[in-house]
Amino acid sequence: MENWIRGLEGTEAGHTLALILALSAAALHALFGALQKGRHDPWLSRGAIDLAYGLMAAPIALFVVPWPEPELIPLFILIWAIHVGYKTSQAFTYTLGSYTVVYPVVRGTGPLFTVIGAGILFGEHFNWVQWVGVGLLVSAIYGLGLYNLRHWQVDRDTLKPALAMAVLTGLFVAAYTTIDAYGIRATPNPFTFLAWFFMIDGLTFPVVAFIRYRRMENPPDLGPLALRGFIGGIIAYFSFGSIMLATRLDDVGEAAVLRETSTVFAALIGLLVLGERTGPRRVVLMSLIALGAVIVELGG
């Protein structure tokens, strides 16, 4: 499969596969976010998910794929640090705000800065049509955030800090999307990068979750939490793995923008699964987010 992936890089077939992978990552990431924001404490959910995918990745990283070259060790340390920052800010965001409110802001902040970062790091440049799409997407997302700030009635006392944390989390999204793309391109075997990424990334938050669990007055049952972690771990492989492969096969900026159609899937999950109401104005704004992503793709 490694040779097949390499053969697709820079081809029209690779572009099509990257499109499919980015959209798949969008749907799966919305589901992944809902799992972390659901009935369990977000810190515990994240710890359970990380433990699950770290344990699943360890035997593959250690005994199946080639080990990474020594010169890539500092890169893996940097990637680990960025992801720890991302997950910490995300957990604070989900603790403070409702999923339907904060998720679009998190995902919408990322594309603009990812496109800028991809231009600096990889020499990618959008044409004016694509920038119109990015502008529409980002404007609709921040319009959604401002609308929620004015009208959302749940957790009003924590809404402003929740939105501020959502913006910070979005900046971490841009950082990890760009540096992960650099990492998977720098590693000769992309599956070596993926296996070692998931193993290393799964080391920290299980410890954080364990400490938080021990300090709780009424900690939840471990069985349902472990099940949530296992399901989330499987989803994480396909969600994060898909977007990383997409950034190896095609432009990082386009893949990042297409992934942010996850806000549409998030709205459906918030409505159907979490019972969070989504009015017609929010539906229009989230449709504009998706339209912006479409313009970016067609404009390219």
GIKAKA-V383705 format. One record per backbone hydrogen bond with DSSP energy under -0.5 kcal/mol. CO is the residue of the C=O (numbers start at 1). NH is the residue of the N-H. If there is no record, write none. Layout:
BEGIN
co=[CO;CO]
nh=[NH;NH]
END
This chain:
BEGIN
co=[1;2;3;4;5;5;6;8;11;12;13;14;15;16;17;18;19;20;21;22;23;24;25;26;27;28;29;30;31;32;33;34;41;42;43;44;45;46;47;48;49;50;51;52;53;54;55;57;58;59;60;60;69;70;72;73;74;75;76;77;78;79;80;81;82;83;84;85;86;87;88;89;90;91;92;93;98;98;99;100;101;102;103;104;105;106;107;108;109;110;111;112;113;114;115;116;117;118;118;118;119;127;128;129;130;131;132;133;134;135;136;137;138;139;140;141;142;143;144;145;146;147;148;153;155;156;158;159;160;161;162;163;164;165;166;167;168;169;170;171;172;173;174;175;176;177;178;179;180;181;182;183;186;188;189;189;190;191;192;193;194;195;196;197;198;200;204;204;205;206;207;208;209;210;211;212;213;221;222;223;224;225;226;227;228;229;230;231;232;233;234;235;236;236;237;238;239;240;241;242;243;244;245;246;249;251;252;253;254;255;256;257;258;259;260;261;261;262;263;264;265;266;267;268;269;269;270;279;280;281;282;283;284;285;286;287;288;289;290;291;292;293;294;295;296;297]
nh=[5;6;7;8;8;9;9;11;15;16;17;18;19;20;21;22;23;24;25;26;27;28;29;30;31;32;33;34;35;36;37;38;45;46;47;48;49;50;51;52;53;54;55;56;57;58;59;61;62;63;64;65;72;73;76;77;78;79;80;81;82;83;84;85;86;87;88;89;90;91;92;93;94;95;96;97;101;102;103;104;105;106;107;108;109;110;111;112;113;114;115;116;117;118;119;120;121;122;123;124;123;131;132;133;134;135;136;137;138;139;140;141;142;143;144;145;146;147;148;149;150;151;152;156;158;159;162;163;164;165;166;167;168;169;170;171;172;173;174;175;176;177;178;179;180;181;182;183;184;185;186;187;188;190;192;193;194;195;196;197;198;199;200;201;202;203;207;208;209;210;211;212;213;214;215;216;216;225;226;227;228;229;230;231;232;233;234;235;236;237;238;239;240;241;241;242;243;244;245;246;247;248;249;250;10;255;256;257;258;259;260;260;261;262;263;264;265;266;267;268;269;270;271;272;273;274;276;283;284;285;286;287;288;289;290;291;292;293;294;295;296;297;298;299;300;300]
END
